[in-house]
Amino acid sequence: MGRDAPGRLDRAYAWLEGLIDLERTPNARAHRLSLAPAMALLDRLGHPERDLSVVHVAGSKGKGSTALLAESVLHAAGERVGTFTSPHLERWSERFRIGGEPVAERDLARVLDEIRPHVDALRADSAAPVPSFFDAATAAALLLFRDAGVDRVVLEVGLGGRLDSTNVVDPAVSCITSIELEHTDRLGDTLAAIAREKAGIVKSGRPVVTGRLPPEAAGEVAVRAAQVGAPLAVLGTDFDVERLGEATLRGMRLRVRDGDVCFEVRLPLAGSHQADNAALAVACVRRLGAHSAPALAHAAQIGLGRAVLPGRIEVLGERPLLVVDAAHTERSAAALAHALAGSARGRTHLLLSVSSDKRHAEILAHVLPLASTVFVTRAEPARSRDPEQIAQAIRSAAPLLAVRTVEDPVAAVLAARRGLGPDDRLVVTGSVYLAGAARRVLRAEGTAREGARTRSSS
């Protein structure tokens, strides 16, 4: 990128973040749930999406995990994969992956520089649809993947499906991982209504794979598939996964069956729910029709066997046990609590931050029983709930539990980590932003400790 590389990168990221700030201003013109702005932007960019073979993944929970597991299987099958997921934990470039790694930041800066004048031109035109931050991010991903000449793209939906920015693609395969009540102000207040929004990614004649959906949601997806002639495959009916033995924080052994594809694999991920996500990923790849059954089984064994999902019940240390999880809904908090059941040896320091748009009482109900002491922080200044408000809710729910608020998230991680013995554990959860901050601090600490051990033994 030349001598001005850091400056160019900083300017590109500042512009991208500025789009988020613009959308928060009164009377903002950004159309959050409309395909018109994304299509207008892509039209100016030469429609890069038309050159890509896409696996399109929606869902209330599990869509990011399923997307990354599909990437891992495709990579093991010899394909070069571009993957777009959100949000990021630590760096913007994490959202845009090529070949299993975040894109080079110079390439992301270059693409954002290419997009910016087109976004600015549409914003300056009072009659034009105004691209949002997510429209711009989606366009950046599609440009990066086209320019890189990837074999396949895995695209995670941002919100809903039908009117999400990513729904500009005509996918090779669609996937709906799960459906629960979420974003009811924008997607509808029933499971059926939310299912209709997510089923908007199902396209004419393109296979669609679904997880174990509630009956009223499954019915809506089936109706949409029938209407557009999309072959439908349902987990538990058309393909399945069996857990062989108990799931632990170090993973689980699975048997996956999908037609003539059948294999066993050790999935190195915590949380029994990841078994379904692994089966969904394999089902998506199978319906691409690009790999024989033996080749796909072999690739899935390799890809799933080395899968890594940062920030998803991620173990960053053993003694003491350090667990970071971006769980921010009742269902994900329940999955975390289930995964941690039986792992307690000593005290548990629980560190929490909850976004202001999340229902904190339901999250607390699942995670408070884990804790000996709770630390509460504000992971993101504009979006996180006041730590003292969360602390008061904890005191009401568990009057005997020790609670401490630490406003700064980095200081909170250090405070929660301090004083833990080898048999204790630290559990960080409630927010993607907090998960990112905790990963930075705890991994840096681990690197420093390893360096100290190496120096002392030499």
Rosetta blueprint (number, residue, H / E / L):
1 M L
2 G L
3 R L
4 D L
5 A H
6 P H
7 G H
8 R H
9 L H
10 D H
11 R H
12 A H
13 Y H
14 A H
15 W H
16 L H
17 E H
18 G H
19 L H
20 I H
21 D H
22 L H
23 E H
24 R H
25 T L
26 P L
27 N L
28 A L
29 R L
30 A E
31 H L
32 R L
33 L L
34 S L
35 L L
36 A H
37 P H
38 A H
39 M H
40 A H
41 L H
42 L H
43 D H
44 R H
45 L L
46 G L
47 H L
48 P H
49 E H
50 R H
51 D H
52 L L
53 S L
54 V E
55 V E
56 H E
57 V E
58 A E
59 G L
60 S L
61 K L
62 G L
63 K H
64 G H
65 S H
66 T H
67 A H
68 L H
69 L H
70 A H
71 E H
72 S H
73 V H
74 L H
75 H H
76 A H
77 A L
78 G L
79 E L
80 R L
81 V E
82 G E
83 T E
84 F E
85 T L
86 S L
87 P L
88 H L
89 L L
90 E L
91 R L
92 W H
93 S H
94 E H
95 R H
96 F E
97 R E
98 I E
99 G L
100 G L
101 E E
102 P E
103 V L
104 A L
105 E H
106 R H
107 D H
108 L H
109 A H
110 R H
111 V H
112 L H
113 D H
114 E H
115 I H
116 R H
117 P H
118 H H
119 V H
120 D H
121 A H
122 L H
123 R H
124 A H
125 D L
126 S L
127 A L
128 A L
129 P L
130 V E
131 P L
132 S L
133 F H
134 F H
135 D H
136 A H
137 A H
138 T H
139 A H
140 A H
141 A H
142 L H
143 L H
144 L H
145 F H
146 R H
147 D H
148 A H
149 G L
150 V L
151 D L
152 R E
153 V E
154 V E
155 L E
156 E E
157 V L
158 G L
159 L L
160 G L
161 G L
162 R L
163 L L
164 D L
165 S H
166 T H
167 N H
168 V H
169 V L
170 D L
171 P L
172 A L
173 V E
174 S E
175 C E
176 I E
177 T L
178 S L
179 I L
180 E L
181 L L
182 E L
183 H L
184 T H
185 D H
186 R H
187 L H
188 G L
189 D L
190 T L
191 L H
192 A H
193 A H
194 I H
195 A H
196 R H
197 E H
198 K H
199 A H
200 G H
201 I H
202 V L
203 K L
204 S L
205 G L
206 R L
207 P L
208 V E
209 V E
210 T E
211 G L
212 R L
213 L L
214 P L
215 P H
216 E H
217 A H
218 A H
219 G H
220 E H
221 V H
222 A H
223 V H
224 R H
225 A H
226 A H
227 Q H
228 V H
229 G L
230 A L
231 P L
232 L E
233 A E
234 V E
235 L E
236 G L
237 T L
238 D L
239 F E
240 D E
241 V E
242 E E
243 R E
244 L E
245 G E
246 E E
247 A E
248 T E
249 L L
250 R L
251 G E
252 M E
253 R E
254 L E
255 R E
256 V E
257 R E
258 D E
259 G L
260 D L
261 V E
262 C E
263 F E
264 E E
265 V E
266 R E
267 L E
268 P L
269 L L
270 A L
271 G L
272 S L
273 H L
274 Q H
275 A H
276 D H
277 N H
278 A H
279 A H
280 L H
281 A H
282 V H
283 A H
284 C H
285 V H
286 R H
287 R L
288 L L
289 G L
290 A L
291 H L
292 S L
293 A H
294 P H
295 A H
296 L H
297 A H
298 H H
299 A H
300 A H
301 Q H
302 I H
303 G H
304 L H
305 G H
306 R L
307 A L
308 V L
309 L L
310 P L
311 G L
312 R L
313 I L
314 E E
315 V E
316 L E
317 G E
318 E L
319 R L
320 P L
321 L E
322 L E
323 V E
324 V E
325 D L
326 A L
327 A L
328 H L
329 T L
330 E H
331 R H
332 S H
333 A H
334 A H
335 A H
336 L H
337 A H
338 H H
339 A H
340 L H
341 A L
342 G L
343 S L
344 A L
345 R L
346 G L
347 R L
348 T E
349 H E
350 L E
351 L E
352 L E
353 S L
354 V L
355 S E
356 S L
357 D L
358 K L
359 R L
360 H H
361 A H
362 E H
363 I H
364 L H
365 A H
366 H H
367 V H
368 L H
369 P H
370 L H
371 A L
372 S L
373 T E
374 V E
375 F E
376 V E
377 T L
378 R L
379 A L
380 E L
381 P L
382 A L
383 R L
384 S E
385 R L
386 D L
387 P H
388 E H
389 Q H
390 I H
391 A H
392 Q H
393 A H
394 I H
395 R H
396 S H
397 A H
398 A L
399 P L
400 L L
401 L L
402 A E
403 V E
404 R E
405 T E
406 V L
407 E L
408 D L
409 P H
410 V H
411 A H
412 A H
413 V H
414 L H
415 A H
416 A H
417 R H
418 R L
419 G L
420 L L
421 G L
422 P L
423 D L
424 D L
425 R E
426 L E
427 V E
428 V E
429 T E
430 G L
431 S L
432 V H
433 Y H
434 L H
435 A H
436 G H
437 A H
438 A H
439 R H
440 R H
441 V H
442 L H
443 R H
444 A H
445 E H
446 G H
447 T H
448 A H
449 R H
450 E H
451 G H
452 A H
453 R H
454 T H
455 R H
456 S H
457 S H
458 S L
